[in-house]
């Protein structure tokens, strides 16, 4: 974190990566931009987990309107059986992890209920993840755009991420590490399934 910056801009995320949640837990003020244009192939509607064969991307299908819609207007599509497919992928990837059974009942509703808007879906996910990671944590969200802030809206992305001197992925136990090696900066689900209530220590640790 820059010494003079206590606020941060973030994009909405679908079970965002560890790096994203590190910012959420470390900054004093967090502004999640839902007015920005929706960008494809980003964490806005995608997460990456550790499957038996390596990294696996799970993408929430969206309804495509005309032009570049702001994120807040993006609707979740009911095309296909993505909810069932995502849940089955999580069960396959983390069924043998130390904490899957402990958190399964908290996660299942996200793959059972229908959601209209992606931003609303993502916010509910974020709030549940924070509750599971640290029940005492108050999410520092603000509704007024900070005039001076660190900006990670384009820096935190699956492909070609920008250099972030405040984030250095550190190893933690992963189910398939012996086969795939350690896979850094995966979805917050990966950290939670493998580290449980110690996830907060990982997120708050100063690099």
Beta strands, then each sheet from edge to edge (+ up, - down):
strand 1: 7-11
strand 2: 29-33
strand 3: 46-51
strand 4: 54-59
strand 5: 150-151
sheet 1: 2+ 1+ 5+
sheet 2: 3+ 4-
end
